[in-house]
Amino acid sequence: MTRNADAFAELFTPDGVFEAPLMPDGAAFPRRLVGREEIRSAMAAYYEQQGKDGRTPNLEKSGYVLHTTADPDVFIAEIDTVFDGDKGDVSVSLVQIFRIRDGQIARLRDYFAPELMG
């Protein structure tokens, strides 16, 4: 939400994987990134482009639910993010599946409607 690629990348293990499996090949939002440095550079480029759309996340209107699993290193987050914009609010709902190793994200799978990501 902060559009800080450095902070986002530091959440991952050095060999961490970030995936958005529903994204079509060639989309602006990356489909699969491997390693902290690739995550950092690709997300910085995406955030730069995204920052020009005039939308900002509204934390008061947004919400989430966390689900634990039988594996203590895996959890699931349901997220509803509301963005304020010049043309009204836009809501983006998604599900993220996290696999944690040594307190950092080893793998994050992000499921959302690709057409909402521009």
C-alpha positions in Angstrom: 0.0 0.0 0.0 2.9 2.4 0.6 4.4 1.8 -2.8 7.8 1.4 -1.2 9.6 -1.3 -3.2 12.6 -1.4 -0.8 10.3 -2.1 2.2 8.3 -4.6 0.3 11.4 -6.5 -1.0 12.9 -6.6 2.5 9.9 -8.6 3.7 11.1 -11.5 1.5 13.9 -14.1 2.0 16.8 -13.5 -0.4 15.4 -16.3 -2.6 11.8 -15.4 -2.0 9.2 -15.7 -4.8 6.3 -13.3 -5.5 3.6 -14.6 -7.9 0.4 -13.2 -9.3 -0.8 -16.3 -11.2 -3.8 -14.7 -12.7 -1.9 -12.0 -14.5 -1.6 -12.5 -18.2 1.9 -12.6 -19.8 3.1 -9.1 -20.7 0.9 -7.3 -18.2 2.2 -4.2 -16.4 1.9 -6.0 -13.1 4.6 -8.7 -12.8 3.4 -12.3 -12.9 6.4 -14.0 -11.2 9.4 -12.5 -9.5 12.2 -14.6 -8.0 14.7 -13.2 -5.4 14.6 -10.1 -3.3 16.5 -7.9 -5.8 14.2 -8.8 -8.7 11.2 -8.2 -6.5 12.7 -4.8 -5.5 13.4 -3.6 -9.1 10.2 -4.9 -10.7 8.0 -3.5 -8.0 9.8 -0.1 -8.1 9.1 0.1 -11.8 5.5 -0.9 -11.3 4.9 1.5 -8.4 6.4 4.4 -10.5 3.8 3.8 -13.2 1.0 3.2 -10.7 1.7 6.4 -8.8 0.5 8.5 -11.8 -3.1 7.2 -11.6 -4.1 9.5 -8.8 -5.4 6.7 -6.6 -4.4 6.4 -3.0 -5.3 3.6 -0.6 -7.8 4.5 2.1 -6.9 2.4 5.2 -10.1 3.4 7.1 -12.3 1.9 4.3 -10.1 -1.1 3.6 -10.0 -4.3 5.6 -8.7 -7.9 5.8 -9.2 -11.3 7.4 -6.3 -13.6 8.3 -6.8 -17.4 8.1 -4.4 -19.8 9.8 -3.7 -23.3 8.2 -2.6 -26.6 9.5 1.0 -25.6 8.5 2.3 -22.9 11.0 4.4 -21.4 8.2 1.4 -20.8 5.9 -1.4 -18.3 6.3 -4.0 -16.8 4.0 -5.2 -13.2 3.9 -8.5 -12.0 2.4 -8.0 -8.3 1.6 -10.4 -5.6 0.4 -8.5 -2.4 -0.4 -10.3 0.8 -1.2 -8.6 3.4 -3.2 -9.7 7.0 -3.2 -9.4 8.7 -6.6 -10.5 11.7 -8.6 -13.3 9.6 -10.2 -14.5 8.0 -6.9 -13.6 5.0 -4.8 -12.3 1.8 -6.4 -12.3 -1.4 -4.4 -9.8 -4.2 -5.1 -10.5 -7.6 -3.5 -7.8 -10.2 -3.4 -6.5 -13.3 -1.6 -2.9 -13.8 -0.7 -1.2 -17.0 0.4 2.0 -16.6 2.4 4.7 -19.2 3.1 7.0 -17.9 5.8 10.6 -19.0 6.5 12.7 -17.6 9.4 10.3 -14.7 9.9 10.3 -13.6 6.2 8.2 -14.3 3.2 9.6 -17.3 1.2 6.6 -17.3 -1.2 3.7 -15.0 -1.7 0.9 -15.9 -4.2 -1.4 -13.0 -4.9 -4.8 -13.7 -6.5 -6.8 -10.8 -7.8 -8.7 -9.6 -10.9 -5.9 -8.6 -13.4 -8.0 -6.0 -15.1 -8.0 -3.9 -12.0 -4.2 -3.5 -11.9 -3.7 -1.6 -15.1 
